Amino acid sequence: MNKVDLTESMEMLIKFRSEREWSQFHTPKNLAMSVAIESAELMEHFQWKNEEETKQYLSSQNNLEKVKEEIADTISYLLLLSTDLGIDLNQTVLDKIKKNEEKYPVAKCKGRNNKYNEL
């Protein structure tokens, strides 16, 4: 598995934003809304497609590139939001995984998609 290091991406995002003086617009509310908007744009690529249609859609390099751009937009806003709020994104994800391990013990949920309170 490839190790994900977003340090360079974060530095470039901050530089990009600073050069344009966009920090003034990047309030937590606006960044959170932008995450939702970009996530919705990502979902549009899969809307109304079954599994086979999705595979076929993603086999086109052009379509895959569009999906990659929406993923990049979504994560960019998440990175900016977490940085602005002083959140260690890596630690936050690790903490959430730990909580989920407690809510979804393997013995109870392996191979099931029930919510934790329905196991």
PyMOL commands that set and color helices and strands:
alter all, ss='L'
color gray80, all
select helices_A, chain A and resi 7-20+23-25+28-44+51-58+61-84+89-103+106-109+116-118
alter helices_A, ss='H'
color red, helices_A
deselect
rebuild
show_as cartoon
